Amino acid sequence: MSSLSSTVQDVFNEPGCGKNQGKSEKERKKGCTKQLQPGAAAGGCAFDGAKIALQPVTDVAHLVHGPIACEGNGWDNRGAKSSGSMLYRTGFTTDINETDVIFGGEKRLFKAIREVIEKYDPPAVFVYQTCIPALTGDDIDAVCKAAREKFGKPVIPINAPGFVGSKNLGNKLAGEALLAHVIGTEEPEYTTPYDINIIGEYNLSGELWQIKPLLDELGIRILACISGDARYSEIAQAHRARAAMMVCSKAMINVARKMEERYGIPFFEGSFYGIGDMSESLREIARLLIERGADAELMTRTEALIAREEAAAWEAITPYKAALDGKRVLLITGGVKSWSVVAALQEIGMEVVGTSTKKSTAEDKQRLKEIMGEDAHMFDELAPREMYKILKEARADIMLSGGRSQFVALKAKMPWMDVNQEKHHAYAGYVGMVAMVKEMHKALFSPIWAQVRMAAPWESQALTLDSLDLDRPIAGTPASVAPAPTGGRVEAA
């Protein structure tokens, strides 16, 4: 665990984080995350963060060394899409038991790696450490090294047991594993001045595919996406890119920053959500590539594409804009979405009455203040009772959140739309913004809300004994049966 501790401390001391640099050396060593309390991992532990960051690598076998529940609870919980191999959707686990806890699970892990390689022949195996084998002392680094030498395949240890910290820390530890064992281990067949990396994009609901056609039209090649719809070899060759864009806020800032240090790849942080942010991201990609040797005409082509796509997007949005203008939104999400979705909503005239920042970094919060003003309503923690109160008191017209919060909105009989990782619609880029507007319009103006808010028939008027005609025969009563004159007894005529 000593090597894991040093890796965690290295991740905490992140030069790419401006807030971190403002701390004293003692404060930096403490890290930038609160230690988890029992039960606090419900929002995602370090293992969960590492798994969701790397599982979108589609052709790799993802093997979880631990109890089966660790794999069962974390499997495919993001809806990342693949254009090729589906191996990433197969769950592999060593399913350790009491005997492994007592005598060690290293032999079991080695046998599992061998079985996966023999049956599936993946280009690589990612082995994830979990809490129990980490506490009992299983050395997955040594097992992976032995398996690598035995089978001649990359077997990559992902040291991120859940107890070391939060999901965000797990994202970074996953990035450290890529930097240590994957990136720079292969060479591409050829390179161009238009090769880029996209870091922190997971292709949720196929969002990367809304961006890639635009880059293809500009002649820009995504050398590696880390890690949405990625192949192992693409990530291994990522060190030959000319520029990089970091999408998911600071989740993998360590990857972007260290690749800049080691390989001279400049990066910027941007967003694919919203028309304005999408355009700015394209401009910044073009600018960085021109600085690295691409022709200056790239910017001209980029501006022409932006003008065309913005015009088409606004034309598609116009029929909905009047209906959505001024509608109030409660946004319960985190990370990059805490500010990028806000910017997208404000573009179409909607008002964000509050946004959660539970999983957001200091940089995310600062961007929110820049977008919404100093009076921005940001919630680190918003209890379901408070969400319900905001909606029930009609302080918001719709709630945008993940699936965990949907029942609060439904109980308040208010519209809700999924914008988190489990969503079934892609909202990135220009066409994604149009899709988001259409889905919000559907949610807000669905006739179901008027129906569920109506009083039930038995609540529409007070029923009393005096208002009932007890002598009137019940509809549908056979002619041979008459109501009893007294009591509840009925006699045949």
Secondary structure as the mmCIF struct_conf table of DSSP 4:
data_model
#
loop_
_struct_conf.conf_type_id
_struct_conf.id
_struct_conf.beg_label_comp_id
_struct_conf.beg_label_asym_id
_struct_conf.beg_label_seq_id
_struct_conf.end_label_comp_id
_struct_conf.end_label_asym_id
_struct_conf.end_label_seq_id
HELX_RH_AL_P HELX_RH_AL_P1 SER A 2 PHE A 12
BEND BEND1 ASN A 13 ASN A 13
TURN_TY1_P TURN_TY1_P1 PRO A 15 GLY A 16
HELX_RH_AL_P HELX_RH_AL_P2 GLY A 18 GLN A 21
TURN_TY1_P TURN_TY1_P2 GLY A 22 GLY A 22
BEND BEND2 LYS A 23 LYS A 23
HELX_RH_AL_P HELX_RH_AL_P3 GLU A 25 LYS A 30
BEND BEND3 CYS A 32 THR A 33
HELX_LH_PP_P HELX_LH_PP_P1 LYS A 34 GLN A 37
TURN_TY1_P TURN_TY1_P3 PRO A 38 GLY A 39
HELX_RH_3T_P HELX_RH_3T_P1 ALA A 40 GLY A 43
STRN STRN1 CYS A 45 CYS A 45
HELX_RH_AL_P HELX_RH_AL_P4 ALA A 46 LEU A 54
TURN_TY1_P TURN_TY1_P4 GLN A 55 PRO A 56
STRN STRN2 VAL A 57 VAL A 57
TURN_TY1_P TURN_TY1_P5 THR A 58 ASP A 59
BEND BEND4 VAL A 60 VAL A 60
STRN STRN3 ALA A 61 HIS A 65
BEND BEND5 GLY A 66 GLY A 66
HELX_RH_AL_P HELX_RH_AL_P5 ILE A 68 GLY A 74
TURN_TY1_P TURN_TY1_P6 TRP A 75 ASP A 76
BEND BEND6 ARG A 78 ARG A 78
STRN STRN4 ALA A 80 ALA A 80
BEND BEND7 SER A 83 GLY A 84
HELX_RH_3T_P HELX_RH_3T_P2 LEU A 87 ARG A 89
BEND BEND8 THR A 90 THR A 90
STRN STRN5 PHE A 92 THR A 93
HELX_RH_AL_P HELX_RH_AL_P6 GLU A 98 PHE A 103
BEND BEND9 GLY A 105 GLY A 105
HELX_RH_AL_P HELX_RH_AL_P7 GLU A 106 TYR A 120
BEND BEND10 PRO A 123 PRO A 123
STRN STRN6 VAL A 125 GLN A 129
HELX_RH_AL_P HELX_RH_AL_P8 CYS A 131 THR A 136
TURN_TY1_P TURN_TY1_P7 GLY A 137 GLY A 137
HELX_RH_AL_P HELX_RH_AL_P9 ILE A 140 PHE A 151
BEND BEND11 GLY A 152 LYS A 153
STRN STRN7 VAL A 155 ILE A 158
HELX_RH_3T_P HELX_RH_3T_P3 GLY A 162 VAL A 164
STRN STRN8 SER A 166 SER A 166
HELX_RH_AL_P HELX_RH_AL_P10 LYS A 167 HIS A 181
TURN_TY1_P TURN_TY1_P8 VAL A 182 GLY A 184
BEND BEND12 THR A 185 GLU A 186
BEND BEND13 GLU A 189 GLU A 189
TURN_TY1_P TURN_TY1_P9 PRO A 193 TYR A 194
STRN STRN9 ASP A 195 GLU A 201
STRN STRN10 LEU A 204 LEU A 204
TURN_TY1_P TURN_TY1_P10 SER A 205 GLU A 207
HELX_RH_AL_P HELX_RH_AL_P11 LEU A 208 LEU A 218
TURN_TY1_P TURN_TY1_P11 GLY A 219 GLY A 219
STRN STRN11 ARG A 221 SER A 227
TURN_TY1_P TURN_TY1_P12 GLY A 228 ASP A 229
STRN STRN12 ALA A 230 ALA A 230
HELX_RH_AL_P HELX_RH_AL_P12 TYR A 232 ALA A 236
TURN_TY1_P TURN_TY1_P13 GLN A 237 GLN A 237
HELX_RH_3T_P HELX_RH_3T_P4 ALA A 238 ARG A 240
BEND BEND14 ARG A 242 ARG A 242
STRN STRN13 ALA A 243 MET A 246
BEND BEND15 CYS A 248 CYS A 248
TURN_TY1_P TURN_TY1_P14 SER A 249 MET A 252
HELX_RH_AL_P HELX_RH_AL_P13 ILE A 253 TYR A 263
STRN STRN14 PHE A 267 GLU A 269
BEND BEND16 TYR A 273 GLY A 274
HELX_RH_AL_P HELX_RH_AL_P14 ILE A 275 GLU A 291
TURN_TY1_P TURN_TY1_P15 ARG A 292 GLY A 293
TURN_TY1_P TURN_TY1_P16 ALA A 296 ALA A 296
HELX_RH_AL_P HELX_RH_AL_P15 GLU A 297 LEU A 324
TURN_TY1_P TURN_TY1_P17 ASP A 325 GLY A 326
STRN STRN15 ARG A 328 ILE A 332
TURN_TY1_P TURN_TY1_P18 GLY A 335 VAL A 336
HELX_RH_AL_P HELX_RH_AL_P16 LYS A 337 GLU A 347
TURN_TY1_P TURN_TY1_P19 ILE A 348 GLY A 349
STRN STRN16 GLU A 351 SER A 356
TURN_TY1_P TURN_TY1_P20 LYS A 358 LYS A 359
HELX_RH_AL_P HELX_RH_AL_P17 ALA A 362 MET A 372
TURN_TY1_P TURN_TY1_P21 GLU A 374 ASP A 375
STRN STRN17 MET A 378 PHE A 379
BEND BEND17 ASP A 380 ASP A 380
HELX_RH_AL_P HELX_RH_AL_P18 PRO A 384 LYS A 392
TURN_TY1_P TURN_TY1_P22 GLU A 393 ALA A 394
BEND BEND18 ARG A 395 ARG A 395
BEND BEND19 ASP A 397 ASP A 397
STRN STRN18 ILE A 398 SER A 401
HELX_RH_3T_P HELX_RH_3T_P5 GLY A 403 SER A 405
HELX_RH_AL_P HELX_RH_AL_P19 GLN A 406 LYS A 411
TURN_TY1_P TURN_TY1_P23 ALA A 412 LYS A 413
STRN STRN19 TRP A 416 ASP A 418
BEND BEND20 ASN A 420 ASN A 420
TURN_TY1_P TURN_TY1_P24 GLN A 421 GLU A 422
BEND BEND21 HIS A 424 HIS A 425
HELX_RH_AL_P HELX_RH_AL_P20 GLY A 429 LEU A 444
TURN_TY1_P TURN_TY1_P25 PHE A 445 PHE A 445
TURN_TY1_P TURN_TY1_P26 PRO A 447 PRO A 447
HELX_RH_AL_P HELX_RH_AL_P21 ILE A 448 ARG A 453
BEND BEND22 MET A 454 MET A 454
HELX_LH_PP_P HELX_LH_PP_P2 ALA A 455 ALA A 456
HELX_RH_3T_P HELX_RH_3T_P6 PRO A 457 GLU A 459
BEND BEND23 SER A 460 GLN A 461
HELX_RH_3T_P HELX_RH_3T_P7 LEU A 465 SER A 467
BEND BEND24 LEU A 468 LEU A 468
TURN_TY1_P TURN_TY1_P27 LEU A 470 ASP A 471
BEND BEND25 ARG A 472 ARG A 472
HELX_LH_PP_P HELX_LH_PP_P3 PRO A 473 ILE A 474
TURN_TY1_P TURN_TY1_P28 ALA A 475 GLY A 476
TURN_TY1_P TURN_TY1_P29 ALA A 479 SER A 480
STRN STRN20 VAL A 481 VAL A 481
BEND BEND26 PRO A 485 THR A 486
TURN_TY1_P TURN_TY1_P30 GLY A 487 GLY A 488
STRN STRN21 ALA A 492 ALA A 492
#
